[in-house]
């Protein structure tokens, strides 16, 4: 499989591990450009999977892993169309991003999000699709959508409900490692906390540990302990689309777009 170099992300297979690097200014906002390249990635997953045992998703941007959906692009498109076409476009985008994230969630590869800095909204939701989240100590997690009168739309709520308490189980079962009491106490959504700038290095070490085990056993264990909440995910799309019809949402997006803050998505 040849390495892929896109405008917003890239991927390669290194020592049996697929590494996908997000790299889109300013902080890996997920708009139509990144969505298209994410779709190209999941379309290639079937060919990639037999060559690998793990997948690492990380960011090349200093600001963080991802600030989530590209709200400026969303607002701009909203101004160009009527309400009916607006909702149709939003539903199409959500259906496509759900397909991408569901494919990562259900992949037989053991998937690892190596995160730092901003891990907000859709970026948080992308990380939640992974089996393990390894975070450096400067990472921050948030769902800022509520400030816009919305709920997370990329599958965040169903996956968060599924995963609270289960990240520990996946880490133990898929890597074969044991935790001390302090580590077990601190683990929730994040399975490993590391020093600043060390998340990718730790993710690679974890991938090397995973490589020691039989791939079919790991995939079977993952299917058993990590069900995909498809019904709730479909319901989330419907709720999100209904909320998008409210004038308060458009006003919230307008304030966001017109904000002069360097990082208006920060709480």
C-alpha positions in Angstrom: 0.0 0.0 0.0 1.5 3.3 -1.1 1.5 6.2 1.5 -1.2 8.8 1.1 -0.5 12.5 1.2 -3.6 14.7 1.1 -4.4 18.3 1.8 -5.7 17.7 5.3 -4.3 14.3 6.4 -1.9 11.6 5.4 -1.4 7.9 6.3 1.2 5.2 6.0 1.9 1.7 7.3 4.9 1.7 9.6 6.1 -1.7 11.1 2.6 -3.2 10.7 0.9 -0.1 12.2 -1.2 2.3 10.2 -0.5 5.9 11.2 -3.0 8.6 10.1 -1.8 12.2 10.7 -4.4 15.0 10.8 -2.8 18.2 9.4 -5.2 21.0 8.5 -5.0 24.6 9.6 -5.8 25.9 12.1 -6.7 22.9 14.3 -7.9 20.0 12.1 -11.5 21.3 11.7 -13.6 18.6 10.0 -15.2 20.1 7.0 -15.9 18.9 3.4 -12.2 18.7 2.6 -11.2 16.5 5.6 -14.4 14.5 5.3 -13.5 13.6 1.7 -10.1 12.4 2.7 -11.4 10.5 5.7 -13.7 8.7 3.3 -10.8 7.9 1.1 -9.1 6.4 4.1 -11.9 4.2 5.2 -12.4 3.1 1.6 -8.8 1.9 1.7 -9.2 0.2 5.1 -10.2 -3.2 3.6 -7.0 -3.3 1.6 -4.9 -1.9 4.5 -6.2 -4.2 7.3 -4.5 -7.5 6.3 -1.2 -5.6 6.3 -1.5 -4.2 9.8 -2.4 -4.9 13.4 -3.1 -1.4 14.7 -4.2 2.1 13.7 -2.9 5.3 15.3 -4.6 8.6 14.7 -2.7 11.7 15.7 -2.3 15.4 14.9 0.5 17.4 13.3 -1.0 20.7 14.5 0.5 22.3 17.5 -2.9 23.5 18.8 -4.2 20.1 19.4 -5.8 16.9 18.0 -8.9 18.6 16.5 -11.3 21.5 17.3 -14.2 19.5 15.8 -16.5 20.4 12.9 -15.7 23.3 10.6 -18.3 25.7 11.9 -17.2 28.6 9.7 -17.8 26.4 6.6 -21.1 25.3 8.0 -22.3 28.8 8.6 -21.2 30.0 5.2 -23.1 27.2 3.5 -26.2 27.9 5.6 -26.3 31.5 4.2 -26.4 30.2 0.6 -29.5 27.9 0.7 -33.0 27.8 2.1 -33.9 25.8 5.2 -35.0 22.6 3.4 -31.8 22.4 1.4 -29.8 23.3 4.4 -31.1 20.4 6.4 -30.7 18.0 3.5 -27.0 19.1 3.2 -26.5 18.7 7.0 -28.1 15.2 7.0 -25.9 14.2 4.1 -22.7 15.4 5.9 -23.7 13.7 9.1 -24.5 10.4 7.3 -21.1 10.5 5.6 -19.1 11.3 8.8 -21.0 8.6 10.7 -20.0 6.1 8.1 -16.4 7.1 8.5 -16.4 7.0 12.3 -18.4 3.8 12.4 -15.8 2.2 10.1 -13.0 3.2 12.5 -15.0 2.1 15.5 -15.7 -1.3 14.0 -12.4 -1.9 12.4 -10.8 -5.3 13.4 -7.5 -3.3 13.9 -6.9 -2.1 17.4 -7.3 1.7 17.1 -5.4 4.3 19.2 -6.0 8.1 19.3 -2.8 9.9 20.4 -4.1 13.3 21.5 -2.8 16.6 22.8 -4.1 20.1 23.2 -7.6 20.7 22.0 -9.8 17.6 21.7 -13.2 19.2 21.2 -16.5 18.4 19.6 -16.1 16.3 16.5 -12.4 15.8 17.3 -13.4 14.3 20.7 -16.0 12.1 18.8 -13.3 10.9 16.4 -11.1 9.9 19.4 -14.0 8.2 21.1 -14.3 5.9 18.1 -10.9 4.5 18.8 -10.3 1.6 21.2 -7.7 3.5 23.3 -7.1 7.2 23.9 -3.6 8.1 24.9 -3.4 11.7 26.0 -0.5 14.0 26.9 -1.0 16.0 30.1 -2.0 19.2 28.2 -5.0 17.6 26.4 -8.4 19.2 27.0 -11.7 17.4 26.2 -15.0 19.3 25.6 -18.3 19.2 23.8 -18.8 22.9 23.0 -21.8 22.3 20.8 -24.2 23.0 23.6 -23.0 26.7 23.4 -24.5 26.7 19.9 -27.8 25.1 20.9 -26.8 21.8 19.5 -25.7 18.3 20.6 -22.6 16.5 19.3 -23.5 15.2 15.9 -20.7 12.8 15.0 -21.7 10.0 17.5 -20.2 11.5 20.7 -23.1 10.9 23.1 -23.8 7.3 22.3 -20.1 6.4 22.4 -19.5 8.3 25.6 -22.4 6.5 27.2 -21.0 3.2 26.0 -17.4 3.9 27.0 -17.5 5.2 30.5 -15.9 2.5 32.5 -15.0 0.3 29.5 -11.8 2.0 28.4 -10.0 0.2 31.2 -11.4 -3.1 30.1 -10.3 -2.6 26.5 -6.8 -1.5 27.5 -6.3 -4.5 29.7 -7.8 -7.0 27.2 -6.2 -5.7 24.0 -2.7 -4.9 25.3 -2.2 -7.6 28.0 -0.9 -5.0 30.4 -1.7 -4.5 34.1 -2.4 -1.2 35.9 -1.4 -0.1 39.3 -4.1 1.2 41.6 -3.3 4.9 40.8 -3.6 4.2 37.1 -6.8 2.3 37.5 -8.3 5.1 39.6 -7.5 7.8 37.1 -8.6 5.9 33.9 -11.9 6.7 32.4 -12.2 7.8 28.8 -8.5 8.1 28.5 -6.5 4.9 28.9 -3.1 6.4 29.4 -1.8 9.8 30.4 1.8 10.8 29.4 4.1 13.7 29.5 3.6 16.7 27.2 4.5 15.8 23.6 4.8 12.1 24.3 1.4 10.8 23.2 2.4 9.6 19.7 5.5 7.9 21.1 3.4 6.1 23.8 0.9 5.1 21.1 3.6 3.5 19.0 4.9 1.6 22.1 1.3 0.4 22.7 1.0 -0.7 19.1 4.2 -2.7 19.4 2.7 -4.4 22.5 -0.5 -5.2 20.6 1.6 -6.8 17.8 2.7 -9.6 20.2 -0.8 -11.0 20.3 -2.9 -13.0 17.8 -4.8 -10.5 15.6 -7.9 -12.7 15.3 -8.1 -13.0 19.1 -7.8 -9.2 19.5 -10.5 -8.6 16.9 -12.8 -11.1 18.5 -12.3 -9.5 21.9 -13.0 -6.1 20.5 -16.3 -7.2 18.9 -17.3 -8.7 22.2 -16.6 -5.7 24.5 -17.2 -2.8 22.0 -20.7 -3.0 20.5 -21.6 -0.2 18.0 -24.7 1.7 19.2 -26.2 2.0 15.7 -29.8 2.8 16.8 -28.7 5.6 19.1 -26.4 7.0 16.4 -29.2 7.2 13.9 -31.4 8.9 16.5 -28.6 11.4 17.1 -28.7 12.5 13.5 -32.4 13.1 13.6 -32.2 15.1 16.8 -29.3 17.2 15.4 -31.2 17.9 12.2 -34.3 19.0 14.2 -32.2 21.4 16.3 -30.6 22.9 13.2 -34.0 24.3 12.2 -34.0 26.7 15.2 -33.0 30.4 14.7 -31.0 30.3 17.9 -28.6 27.9 16.3 -27.9 30.1 13.4 -27.4 33.0 15.7 -24.9 31.0 17.8 -23.0 30.1 14.7 -23.0 33.8 13.6 -21.5 34.8 16.9 -18.9 32.1 16.7 -17.9 33.1 13.1 -17.7 36.8 14.0 -15.7 36.3 17.2 -12.3 37.9 17.3 -10.9 35.4 19.8 -7.9 33.5 18.5 -9.7 30.2 19.6 -13.4 31.0 19.8 -14.3 27.3 20.5 -12.6 27.4 23.9 -15.0 27.5 26.8 
